[in-house]
Amino acid sequence: MEIELLDHLPVQDRVTRLRRSGIKGADFRSIMVEIGMFMGYEFAKTLKKRQLMLKLHLQ
């Protein structure tokens, strides 16, 4: 299993915000969602891709 390091400045900023004392629960969840989106983006870059030719019948 390979471990991927998220070394993005925006992610580092979000983690810094999470570490602050007195963070509200809603803010914590919101920041975790943002970090999850960054993680999803990084994961999507590792997926195998292939090109498809689509024929669309427009009226």
Secondary structure, DSSP 8 states (H G I E B T S, - for coil): --------HHHHHHHHHHHSTT--HHHHHHHHHHHHHHHHHHHHTTS------------
